Amino acid sequence: MNDIRMNKEAGIARLSIYALSKDGAIDDGFCLQVQKIVEDLKRDQGIKVLILSGTPEVFCYGATKDFLRELNAHYKNHVEHDYAHHLKALLDLPIPVIAAMEGSATGGGLVLGLYADIIVAAEESRYGMSFMNMGFTPGMGSTAMCREVFGYHGGFEMLVTGIYRKGSELKGKCGFNYILPRTEVMAKAMDLAAAIAEKPRTSLELLKKYMSIERRKMLEESSTTEAFMHRISFNQTEVETLIQEHFGGQP
């Protein structure tokens, strides 16, 4: 488990997005590593809470251009890609997950944070859903996660416009647990983790499993519908061009 920093004595594990991706972005390798780490943490009874973090500037960028092209090719051939299944493993982690989103998060990168049980965001950072900016409908269960965290109206606006909002703009308008100055985000996440790690792991697992039933059901339902929408939206001729434009027109 070289990709994760663990303090077994304290019962806290910390996983940096940048330990899985040097660019802070999602690709096939990233997805497979997440699934493996989740399986390892399920077995490690010494760990009671996971903190998911990025850098002070970027939590996670979302999918790389090459990865989006791969998804585009899959869905054009009416073949469902299993990337979302690997990433959804985070929601099935039996211990509490804290997303310490010091930095900005976009698209699938924000969805990763929304999978967490507790979210600590930064006033200065920007958060948004960029799927529709590239012409295809949202994935990774984001339709459910957005609705849960931002409500129907706020979530719909975020998804359909692709506009990014600063954490300071989201105060009082979303389900983030805390929106703090960036320099305070990690300290708050560590304080919360320490409070959680005092509890017995078995009790934490029982409570997490019960509390997350509706989230897991919602995610499964939305992922099925999103895969269907992907088969249609990725087959639009303009999507490939919009993906290019989103990444600055680079080949």
C-alpha positions in Angstrom: 0.0 0.0 0.0 2.6 2.5 -1.1 0.0 4.9 -2.4 -1.5 5.6 1.0 -0.1 7.1 4.2 -1.3 5.3 7.3 -1.0 6.1 11.0 -2.2 2.8 12.4 -1.6 3.9 15.9 -4.1 6.7 15.4 -6.4 4.6 13.1 -6.2 7.2 10.3 -5.3 6.7 6.6 -4.7 9.5 4.2 -4.9 9.0 0.5 -3.7 11.8 -1.9 -5.1 12.0 -5.4 -1.6 12.9 -6.5 -0.3 9.6 -5.2 -2.5 7.9 -7.8 -2.0 10.4 -10.6 0.9 12.8 -11.0 -1.4 15.2 -12.8 -4.3 15.0 -10.4 -6.6 13.6 -13.1 -8.6 10.4 -13.6 -7.6 7.6 -16.1 -7.8 3.8 -16.3 -4.8 3.4 -14.0 -6.3 5.7 -11.4 -9.6 3.8 -11.4 -7.9 0.5 -10.8 -5.7 1.8 -8.0 -8.7 3.2 -6.2 -10.4 -0.2 -6.3 -7.3 -1.9 -5.0 -6.9 0.5 -2.1 -10.5 0.2 -1.1 -10.1 -3.6 -1.0 -7.0 -3.3 1.1 -8.7 -0.9 3.6 -11.6 -3.2 3.9 -9.2 -5.9 5.3 -7.1 -3.6 7.4 -8.9 -3.5 10.8 -6.4 -1.0 12.2 -7.7 1.8 10.0 -11.0 3.5 11.1 -11.2 6.5 8.9 -9.9 7.7 5.5 -9.0 11.2 4.5 -9.1 11.8 0.7 -7.1 14.9 -0.3 -5.3 16.6 -3.2 -3.0 19.6 -3.2 -3.8 23.0 -1.7 -4.5 24.2 -5.3 -6.2 21.2 -6.9 -8.2 18.4 -5.3 -8.8 16.5 -8.6 -9.2 17.7 -12.2 -11.5 14.9 -13.4 -10.8 12.7 -16.4 -7.9 13.2 -18.8 -8.5 14.0 -22.5 -7.2 10.5 -23.5 -9.5 8.8 -21.0 -12.5 10.8 -22.3 -11.6 9.8 -25.8 -11.5 6.2 -24.7 -15.0 6.5 -23.1 -16.2 8.2 -26.3 -15.0 5.2 -28.3 -16.6 2.7 -25.9 -20.0 4.3 -26.0 -20.0 4.9 -29.7 -19.7 1.2 -30.0 -22.5 0.8 -27.4 -20.1 -0.8 -25.0 -20.4 0.3 -21.4 -17.1 1.3 -19.7 -16.5 -0.1 -16.2 -14.6 3.0 -14.9 -17.5 4.2 -12.7 -17.7 0.8 -11.1 -14.1 1.1 -9.9 -14.5 4.6 -8.6 -17.8 3.8 -6.9 -15.8 1.5 -4.7 -15.1 4.5 -2.5 -18.8 4.6 -1.6 -18.6 1.0 -0.5 -15.7 1.6 1.9 -17.0 0.3 5.3 -15.3 3.1 7.3 -16.0 6.8 7.2 -14.4 8.9 4.4 -13.6 12.6 4.8 -12.9 14.6 1.6 -10.4 17.4 2.4 -11.0 19.5 -0.7 -8.5 22.3 -0.2 -8.1 22.7 -3.9 -10.5 23.1 -6.8 -12.4 20.1 -8.1 -14.1 19.7 -11.5 -16.3 17.0 -13.1 -15.5 13.5 -12.0 -12.9 15.0 -9.6 -15.7 16.8 -7.7 -17.9 13.6 -7.8 -15.0 11.7 -6.0 -15.3 14.3 -3.2 -19.1 14.0 -3.1 -18.7 10.2 -2.5 -17.2 11.0 0.9 -19.3 10.9 4.1 -18.0 14.3 5.4 -16.8 17.1 3.1 -14.5 20.0 4.1 -14.1 22.5 1.3 -12.2 25.8 0.8 -13.6 29.3 0.4 -11.1 30.2 -2.3 -11.3 27.0 -4.4 -13.7 26.5 -7.3 -16.1 23.5 -7.7 -18.2 22.5 -10.7 -19.4 19.8 -13.0 -17.8 20.1 -16.4 -19.5 17.2 -18.3 -22.0 19.2 -20.3 -19.3 21.7 -21.3 -17.9 18.8 -23.4 -21.4 17.9 -24.8 -22.0 14.6 -23.0 -24.3 13.9 -20.1 -22.9 13.4 -16.6 -21.5 10.1 -15.3 -20.1 8.5 -12.1 -23.5 8.8 -10.4 -23.1 12.6 -10.4 -26.8 13.2 -11.2 -27.6 11.6 -7.8 -24.7 13.0 -5.9 -25.4 16.6 -7.1 -29.0 16.3 -6.2 -28.1 15.0 -2.7 -25.5 17.6 -1.9 -26.8 20.7 -3.8 -30.6 19.9 -3.9 -32.5 19.5 -7.1 -32.4 23.2 -8.2 -28.8 23.9 -7.3 -27.6 20.5 -8.6 -29.5 20.9 -11.9 -28.0 24.3 -12.4 -24.5 23.1 -11.7 -24.8 20.1 -14.1 -26.6 21.9 -17.0 -24.5 25.1 -17.0 -21.1 23.7 -16.2 -20.4 26.9 -14.2 -17.8 26.7 -11.4 -18.6 28.2 -8.0 -16.2 29.3 -5.3 -16.6 27.7 -2.0 -17.5 31.1 -0.5 -20.4 31.3 -2.9 -21.7 27.9 -1.9 -22.0 28.7 1.8 -25.5 28.0 3.0 -26.4 26.6 -0.4 -25.1 23.0 -0.3 -24.5 20.0 2.0 -20.8 20.5 2.5 -20.1 20.1 6.2 -17.6 22.9 6.3 -16.4 25.6 4.0 -13.3 27.2 5.5 -10.3 29.3 4.5 -8.0 26.9 2.5 -5.3 26.9 5.2 -7.8 25.5 7.7 -9.2 22.7 5.6 -6.7 19.9 6.4 -6.5 20.7 10.1 -10.3 20.4 10.3 -10.2 17.1 8.4 -7.6 15.8 10.8 -9.6 16.9 13.9 -12.7 15.1 12.6 -10.6 12.0 11.7 -9.2 11.9 15.2 -12.7 12.1 16.8 -13.9 9.3 14.5 -10.8 7.1 15.2 -11.6 7.0 18.9 -14.6 4.8 18.1 -14.6 0.9 17.7 -14.2 0.0 14.0 -17.1 -2.5 14.2 -19.5 0.1 15.4 -18.3 2.5 12.7 -18.8 -0.1 10.0 -22.4 -0.8 11.3 -23.3 2.9 11.3 -21.8 3.6 8.0 -23.5 0.6 6.3 -26.9 1.7 7.7 -26.5 5.4 7.0 -25.3 4.9 3.4 -28.1 2.5 2.3 -30.1 5.2 0.4 -26.9 6.8 -1.1 -25.8 3.4 -2.4 -29.2 2.7 -3.9 -29.4 6.1 -5.4 -26.0 5.8 -7.0 -26.8 2.4 -8.5 -30.0 3.7 -10.0 -28.4 6.8 -11.4 -25.4 5.0 -12.8 -27.7 2.7 -14.8 -29.5 5.7 -16.3 -26.3 7.6 -16.9 -24.8 4.7 -18.9 -27.9 4.8 -21.1 -27.6 8.5 -21.6 -23.9 8.1 -22.4 -24.7 5.8 -25.3 -26.8 8.5 -26.8 -24.9 11.7 -25.9 -21.4 10.4 -26.8 -22.7 9.5 -30.3 -23.3 13.2 -31.1 -20.8 14.4 -33.7 -19.9 17.5 -31.9 -18.8 15.8 -28.7 -15.2 15.0 -29.9 -14.8 18.6 -31.0 -16.1 19.9 -27.6 -13.7 17.6 -25.7 -10.8 19.1 -27.8 -11.9 22.6 -27.1 -12.3 21.9 -23.4 -8.6 20.9 -23.3 -7.4 24.0 -25.2 -7.6 22.4 -28.6 -4.4 20.3 -28.0 -4.2 17.1 -30.0 
